[in-house]
Amino acid sequence: MTEALLEIDNLKKYFPITGGVFQRTVGNVRAVDGVSFTINKGESFGLVGESGCGKSTIGRTILRLLEKTEGKVIFNGQDIHALPKEKMRALRPKMQIVFQDPYSSLNPRIKVGEAIGEALIDHGLVNRRELKERVIETLKICGLAAYHYDRYPHEFVRGATPTDWHRARPHLESRFHRCR
C-alpha cells in the first residue's frame, strides 16, 4: 500500500473584504474553496491553472505561511495547522519553496554560498565549522562548481542560473517542495 506524504482535504482560504467607517467585514474573497488531493511518497504532483486561480495561496496555506479558513493539511501523518510553533519550526526543514525565477528571489547583495549556508544553519542541518564544505557539496549536487560559492546571483548567465536548486532535495533533507 502506498503511504501518503501530503493529504489536503477540503482546504479553504478566504480573505475578508472590509468596508465602512468601522472597517467591518462585508464579504470574503474565496481564494481557495474546497480543494482536496493526496500526494503519495515518491510521487510528483503538478498543480496547474491560470494566473490568479489560487495556486500560490494553496502552496502558502499548505506550508502554513497563511492560516487556513477550513479543511485539513496532513503532512507525514501530522495536521500541520494543529502543530504548536516549536513543532512547526522543527518540521520546516522538511518543506521548502522553490522559486521559479531565482533573480527575483535571491538577494543580489548576498553571495550564493552565503544564501545556501544561511538556510542550512537556520534549519540546524550543519554547524559553522562544516558549513562551507556542505554548501559546496550542495552546489555540486545542483550541477554547479565550487567557485560558484563566492558568486553573486547576477553573475550567473540566465541559462546557468541555479533554477534547479530543488535537485539538492535529498541533500537538504526536504520532503515537500512548493514550486512557484
Backbone bond lengths (Angstrom), bond angles and torsions (degrees), N, CA, C in turn:
res aa  C-N    CA-C-N  psi(-1)  N-CA   C-N-CA  omega(-1)  CA-C   N-CA-C  phi
1 M - - - 1.448 - - 1.537 109.49 -
2 T 1.308 117.04 137.73 1.460 122.66 -179.55 1.523 110.11 -79.13
3 E 1.330 114.74 135.99 1.465 120.20 -178.66 1.528 110.44 -94.67
4 A 1.321 116.17 133.56 1.469 121.33 -179.29 1.526 110.49 -75.17
5 L 1.315 115.55 133.26 1.458 121.89 173.50 1.524 109.67 -91.46
6 L 1.339 115.48 -43.53 1.457 121.28 -177.42 1.519 109.30 -138.45
7 E 1.329 115.99 126.09 1.466 121.75 176.65 1.525 108.75 -122.05
8 I 1.313 115.49 124.47 1.458 121.88 177.29 1.520 106.40 -114.23
9 D 1.321 116.94 122.37 1.463 121.15 -177.06 1.525 110.61 -126.03
10 N 1.332 115.83 112.76 1.465 123.21 175.58 1.534 112.46 51.94
11 L 1.329 115.88 44.53 1.466 121.20 -178.14 1.525 110.69 -69.57
12 K 1.340 114.88 130.70 1.463 121.65 177.79 1.520 108.58 -132.60
13 K 1.324 114.96 137.68 1.461 120.94 173.65 1.520 107.32 -137.79
14 Y 1.336 115.16 112.67 1.461 122.08 179.52 1.525 108.41 -112.21
15 F 1.320 115.20 141.69 1.459 121.37 175.11 1.523 107.86 -110.59
16 P 1.336 117.68 129.62 1.469 120.16 -177.14 1.531 112.55 -70.55
17 I 1.318 114.85 144.99 1.466 122.39 171.67 1.519 105.44 -106.76
18 T 1.326 116.16 122.66 1.466 119.75 -178.93 1.521 109.96 -110.38
19 G 1.312 115.00 154.82 1.455 119.56 179.28 1.511 111.55 -160.95
20 G 1.306 115.07 170.16 1.460 120.33 179.05 1.509 112.47 83.78
21 V 1.306 114.34 175.72 1.458 122.03 -178.41 1.529 111.50 -62.22
22 F 1.331 117.24 -37.50 1.461 121.49 -175.94 1.525 112.93 -94.53
23 Q 1.341 116.52 7.26 1.460 122.00 178.63 1.529 112.35 51.56
24 R 1.310 115.76 47.19 1.465 121.07 176.82 1.523 109.36 -76.64
25 T 1.319 115.31 153.72 1.459 120.11 176.36 1.521 108.48 -72.87
26 V 1.333 115.49 121.63 1.467 120.29 -178.70 1.532 111.75 -109.97
27 G 1.308 116.55 -5.29 1.461 121.04 179.29 1.516 110.02 176.68
28 N 1.326 115.63 -172.76 1.463 121.37 -179.52 1.520 110.41 -139.33
29 V 1.327 115.41 146.51 1.460 121.06 167.67 1.519 105.21 -93.85
30 R 1.312 116.74 119.62 1.468 121.47 -179.55 1.529 108.61 -88.49
31 A 1.324 115.87 82.24 1.466 121.27 -176.67 1.524 111.10 -67.18
32 V 1.319 116.79 -39.89 1.468 123.60 176.46 1.515 105.75 -133.76
33 D 1.322 116.42 127.45 1.467 119.33 -172.63 1.525 111.98 -136.53
34 G 1.335 116.45 83.80 1.462 121.19 173.76 1.516 114.80 85.61
35 V 1.326 118.25 44.72 1.465 122.63 179.96 1.527 109.53 -88.66
36 S 1.341 115.82 134.81 1.466 121.63 177.24 1.526 109.74 -137.95
37 F 1.320 116.76 136.16 1.469 121.84 172.44 1.524 108.49 -167.54
38 T 1.337 115.94 164.92 1.460 122.73 178.22 1.518 108.52 -130.92
39 I 1.323 116.30 137.76 1.459 121.98 172.93 1.523 106.06 -117.62
40 N 1.326 116.39 119.71 1.456 121.11 179.31 1.523 110.29 -85.22
41 K 1.325 116.60 156.75 1.462 121.48 178.61 1.525 108.71 -57.40
42 G 1.325 115.50 134.97 1.459 121.36 179.09 1.518 114.79 86.39
43 E 1.319 117.98 -6.16 1.462 121.71 -179.62 1.522 111.14 -91.92
44 S 1.324 114.46 154.69 1.464 121.52 169.39 1.513 106.68 -106.81
45 F 1.319 116.10 148.58 1.463 121.00 -175.96 1.515 108.47 -142.46
46 G 1.303 116.45 133.11 1.456 120.53 177.54 1.512 110.52 -116.56
47 L 1.307 116.45 132.86 1.464 122.76 176.43 1.521 106.06 -110.28
48 V 1.327 115.99 112.24 1.455 121.53 -171.93 1.518 109.62 -119.22
49 G 1.314 116.34 142.89 1.457 120.59 176.73 1.508 110.80 179.09
50 E 1.311 115.08 166.89 1.463 119.60 -178.93 1.523 110.78 -70.44
51 S 1.294 115.58 164.25 1.457 122.22 179.35 1.528 110.19 -58.18
52 G 1.333 115.62 132.64 1.461 120.33 176.90 1.512 115.32 86.03
53 C 1.344 117.73 6.88 1.469 118.90 -176.73 1.528 113.69 -87.52
54 G 1.352 118.43 -4.44 1.464 120.50 175.39 1.516 115.87 111.96
55 K 1.332 119.08 5.08 1.467 121.22 -178.76 1.532 111.84 -58.54
56 S 1.320 116.81 -49.64 1.472 120.34 -179.18 1.521 111.35 -65.95
57 T 1.317 117.21 -37.02 1.469 120.75 178.09 1.523 110.07 -64.80
58 I 1.330 117.55 -40.15 1.471 120.74 176.10 1.527 109.13 -59.81
59 G 1.331 116.84 -48.97 1.462 120.67 -179.71 1.513 112.91 -60.42
60 R 1.304 116.96 -45.60 1.473 120.63 179.97 1.524 111.61 -65.72
61 T 1.317 116.85 -34.17 1.466 120.35 179.01 1.521 110.10 -73.26
62 I 1.329 117.22 -38.77 1.467 120.72 176.36 1.526 109.72 -59.64
63 L 1.328 117.44 -43.54 1.464 121.59 -178.48 1.524 113.61 -80.72
64 R 1.323 115.64 -1.27 1.467 124.24 180.00 1.524 112.33 64.52
65 L 1.310 115.14 30.70 1.459 120.10 170.30 1.521 108.39 -80.78
66 L 1.329 115.52 -21.89 1.470 123.93 170.62 1.521 106.95 -124.71
67 E 1.303 118.06 143.25 1.463 120.91 175.45 1.527 108.92 -82.51
68 K 1.311 116.08 139.49 1.468 121.63 -179.52 1.527 110.48 -72.49
69 T 1.317 115.52 157.74 1.457 121.01 172.61 1.521 108.69 -87.17
70 E 1.333 115.14 -38.63 1.460 121.44 -177.50 1.522 108.31 -162.40
71 G 1.334 116.57 162.85 1.457 121.58 175.78 1.515 112.44 104.61
72 K 1.334 115.04 -176.45 1.467 120.95 -178.60 1.521 110.08 -127.09
73 V 1.339 114.65 142.40 1.456 123.00 173.64 1.526 105.57 -127.28
74 I 1.329 116.23 105.17 1.465 121.80 -176.89 1.528 108.55 -109.82
75 F 1.333 116.84 119.35 1.461 122.80 178.41 1.518 108.03 -118.38
76 N 1.330 117.20 120.01 1.471 121.99 -177.40 1.527 111.90 50.61
77 G 1.322 116.76 41.51 1.456 121.87 177.08 1.518 115.57 81.67
78 Q 1.328 118.40 0.24 1.468 121.75 -178.86 1.525 110.35 -110.64
79 D 1.317 115.93 133.77 1.462 120.92 174.74 1.528 107.27 -76.65
80 I 1.320 116.10 104.61 1.462 122.00 -174.88 1.524 112.59 -57.04
81 H 1.308 117.43 -40.65 1.465 120.38 -176.04 1.531 112.91 -77.00
82 A 1.328 117.41 -5.81 1.463 120.72 177.00 1.532 111.65 -99.76
83 L 1.330 117.16 -6.74 1.461 120.69 -177.05 1.524 111.66 -77.41
84 P 1.339 116.90 141.63 1.469 119.12 172.77 1.533 109.30 -69.67
85 K 1.322 116.77 163.64 1.465 121.95 -175.28 1.530 113.24 -56.02
86 E 1.341 118.02 -39.42 1.467 120.66 -178.75 1.520 111.10 -62.44
87 K 1.331 116.30 -44.09 1.467 119.99 -179.32 1.526 110.91 -70.12
88 M 1.325 116.44 -35.25 1.463 120.01 177.44 1.524 109.73 -65.73
89 R 1.320 117.41 -38.57 1.462 121.77 178.28 1.532 110.07 -62.34
90 A 1.329 117.49 -39.57 1.464 121.10 178.19 1.530 111.59 -68.79
91 L 1.314 117.05 -27.83 1.467 121.88 -179.41 1.529 112.33 -81.57
92 R 1.309 118.01 -26.09 1.479 122.26 -175.33 1.530 114.58 -52.75
93 P 1.347 120.40 -40.08 1.471 118.39 179.70 1.529 113.61 -61.39
94 K 1.305 117.79 -19.40 1.459 121.31 179.98 1.531 112.17 -86.95
95 M 1.323 116.35 -1.58 1.466 122.27 -178.90 1.522 107.82 -134.59
96 Q 1.324 116.56 146.36 1.455 117.77 177.55 1.515 110.92 -159.03
97 I 1.316 114.96 162.00 1.457 121.91 175.36 1.521 107.26 -102.26
98 V 1.316 116.55 132.93 1.457 122.38 173.60 1.518 106.25 -109.76
99 F 1.323 116.99 115.34 1.452 120.63 -177.15 1.521 110.93 -80.56
100 Q 1.317 116.11 142.33 1.457 122.03 -178.96 1.527 110.79 -69.20
101 D 1.316 117.49 -37.68 1.455 121.44 -177.93 1.522 109.91 -119.67
102 P 1.348 117.83 98.45 1.457 119.78 -177.01 1.519 113.31 -63.98
103 Y 1.332 118.09 -22.18 1.463 119.40 178.33 1.522 111.05 -62.57
104 S 1.317 116.97 -32.28 1.461 119.25 -179.25 1.525 112.13 -91.92
105 S 1.333 117.97 -10.77 1.460 119.72 -175.90 1.524 113.80 -108.32
106 L 1.328 117.95 -14.93 1.459 120.69 179.62 1.521 109.92 -100.33
107 N 1.318 115.89 138.97 1.461 121.02 177.61 1.532 108.30 -69.37
108 P 1.331 118.56 119.41 1.465 120.53 -176.41 1.528 113.88 -66.59
109 R 1.333 117.82 -13.44 1.467 121.34 -178.66 1.532 112.77 -95.34
110 I 1.327 116.21 -3.51 1.468 119.94 -178.88 1.525 108.93 -112.77
111 K 1.322 116.21 131.56 1.464 120.90 179.00 1.527 109.48 -64.96
112 V 1.326 115.16 151.89 1.461 121.57 -177.08 1.528 111.07 -57.25
113 G 1.327 117.54 -43.56 1.463 121.07 179.71 1.518 112.83 -60.54
114 E 1.330 115.87 -39.66 1.466 120.29 178.43 1.527 111.09 -66.52
115 A 1.328 116.56 -40.65 1.471 120.45 -179.02 1.523 111.03 -63.59
116 I 1.330 116.67 -44.13 1.468 120.20 178.72 1.525 109.59 -67.41
117 G 1.330 116.51 -43.93 1.460 120.92 -179.43 1.513 113.11 -60.50
118 E 1.322 115.92 -39.60 1.464 120.68 178.57 1.529 111.00 -59.07
119 A 1.324 116.36 -42.35 1.470 120.09 179.31 1.526 111.08 -66.34
120 L 1.327 117.34 -41.61 1.468 120.39 179.79 1.525 111.31 -63.13
121 I 1.323 116.99 -41.26 1.470 120.85 179.19 1.524 110.76 -69.82
122 D 1.336 117.12 -44.96 1.468 120.95 179.81 1.518 111.97 -56.35
123 H 1.326 116.48 -35.53 1.463 120.64 -178.17 1.532 112.41 -91.68
124 G 1.333 117.27 4.02 1.459 120.92 177.19 1.520 113.59 68.29
125 L 1.329 118.04 27.05 1.459 121.24 -177.29 1.525 112.92 -89.66
126 V 1.329 116.71 -10.17 1.460 120.18 -175.98 1.530 108.82 -158.22
127 N 1.342 116.20 152.82 1.466 118.87 173.42 1.529 108.57 -100.14
128 R 1.295 117.31 168.56 1.477 121.80 -173.78 1.532 113.00 -60.84
129 R 1.351 117.69 -32.72 1.466 120.76 -178.59 1.524 112.08 -63.44
130 E 1.330 116.79 -40.40 1.463 120.25 -176.67 1.528 113.20 -98.70
131 L 1.317 116.51 8.27 1.462 121.53 -173.57 1.529 113.63 -59.07
132 K 1.332 117.42 -55.76 1.471 119.73 -174.80 1.528 111.35 -60.75
133 E 1.328 116.51 -42.32 1.471 120.66 179.40 1.531 110.94 -60.77
134 R 1.318 116.50 -43.86 1.470 120.55 -179.03 1.531 111.62 -68.00
135 V 1.333 117.13 -37.60 1.469 120.90 177.80 1.524 109.76 -65.09
136 I 1.320 117.69 -42.65 1.468 120.69 179.07 1.524 110.40 -63.64
137 E 1.334 117.92 -39.20 1.476 120.89 174.46 1.527 110.26 -58.33
138 T 1.324 116.06 -44.37 1.463 121.39 -179.85 1.524 110.75 -62.68
139 L 1.325 117.09 -43.36 1.467 120.82 177.95 1.526 110.80 -59.50
140 K 1.331 116.54 -42.44 1.473 120.58 -179.68 1.526 111.20 -64.96
141 I 1.333 116.79 -39.36 1.466 120.53 177.07 1.522 110.13 -59.75
142 C 1.320 116.21 -33.16 1.471 121.82 -179.27 1.523 112.71 -84.66
143 G 1.331 117.17 4.34 1.455 119.94 178.40 1.521 113.87 84.95
144 L 1.322 117.37 17.28 1.458 121.92 179.49 1.526 109.41 -109.61
145 A 1.325 116.78 164.03 1.461 122.00 -179.87 1.528 110.56 -96.95
146 A 1.339 115.02 166.05 1.465 120.88 -178.75 1.531 111.88 -59.98
147 Y 1.335 117.87 -32.75 1.474 119.76 -178.27 1.527 112.68 -67.05
148 H 1.333 118.25 -15.17 1.463 120.86 177.08 1.536 111.69 -69.08
149 Y 1.327 116.86 -15.54 1.464 121.98 179.31 1.529 111.04 -54.56
150 D 1.329 116.51 -40.31 1.466 121.66 -175.79 1.525 113.75 -97.57
151 R 1.317 117.69 16.14 1.468 121.03 179.48 1.521 110.83 -96.94
152 Y 1.316 114.54 153.13 1.463 121.79 173.96 1.528 108.60 -93.01
153 P 1.330 118.40 153.33 1.474 120.73 -178.02 1.530 114.19 -52.11
154 H 1.337 118.25 -38.38 1.469 120.33 -177.78 1.529 112.99 -69.93
155 E 1.343 117.54 -12.48 1.463 120.81 -179.36 1.526 112.83 -81.81
156 F 1.322 116.97 -5.46 1.458 120.62 177.05 1.519 109.13 -87.22
157 V 1.315 116.19 137.81 1.462 120.37 172.39 1.520 105.93 -69.05
158 R 1.322 118.79 145.62 1.477 121.65 -177.66 1.528 111.97 -44.96
159 G 1.317 118.22 -48.01 1.468 120.74 -178.08 1.515 113.50 -69.19
160 A 1.340 116.55 -22.49 1.463 120.32 -177.62 1.516 112.28 -99.84
161 T 1.321 117.47 2.54 1.460 120.57 179.24 1.525 109.16 -63.18
162 P 1.321 118.41 139.40 1.474 120.17 -176.07 1.526 113.34 -73.85
163 T 1.344 116.35 64.27 1.462 119.25 179.13 1.518 111.43 -73.17
164 D 1.312 117.30 -15.53 1.456 120.60 -177.84 1.524 112.04 -103.68
165 W 1.332 117.39 35.59 1.456 120.43 178.38 1.516 111.43 -61.59
166 H 1.331 117.03 -18.40 1.466 118.78 178.31 1.520 111.08 -65.55
167 R 1.351 118.79 -12.97 1.464 120.22 175.38 1.525 110.57 -66.14
168 A 1.303 117.30 -17.15 1.461 121.13 178.34 1.519 111.41 -81.58
169 R 1.319 117.83 5.28 1.461 123.25 -175.72 1.527 113.52 -45.63
170 P 1.338 120.58 -52.82 1.470 118.06 -178.39 1.524 111.74 -62.24
171 H 1.323 116.62 -34.40 1.457 121.01 -179.04 1.523 111.21 -68.86
172 L 1.320 116.52 -36.69 1.463 120.92 -179.70 1.523 112.03 -88.68
173 E 1.314 116.23 -1.57 1.461 123.56 174.22 1.520 114.10 63.67
174 S 1.326 117.49 27.08 1.464 120.70 175.97 1.520 109.53 -84.98
175 R 1.317 116.47 153.45 1.456 122.03 179.03 1.527 111.71 -112.70
176 F 1.326 116.39 -31.25 1.463 121.19 -175.97 1.519 108.90 -127.94
177 H 1.311 115.98 133.40 1.459 121.73 -179.61 1.509 109.06 -126.55
178 R 1.291 116.50 130.05 1.461 121.87 175.19 1.512 106.12 -104.74
179 C 1.324 117.12 113.09 1.460 121.40 -178.20 1.512 110.07 -95.48
180 R 1.316 116.49 141.10 1.465 121.70 179.17 1.497 109.20 -108.61
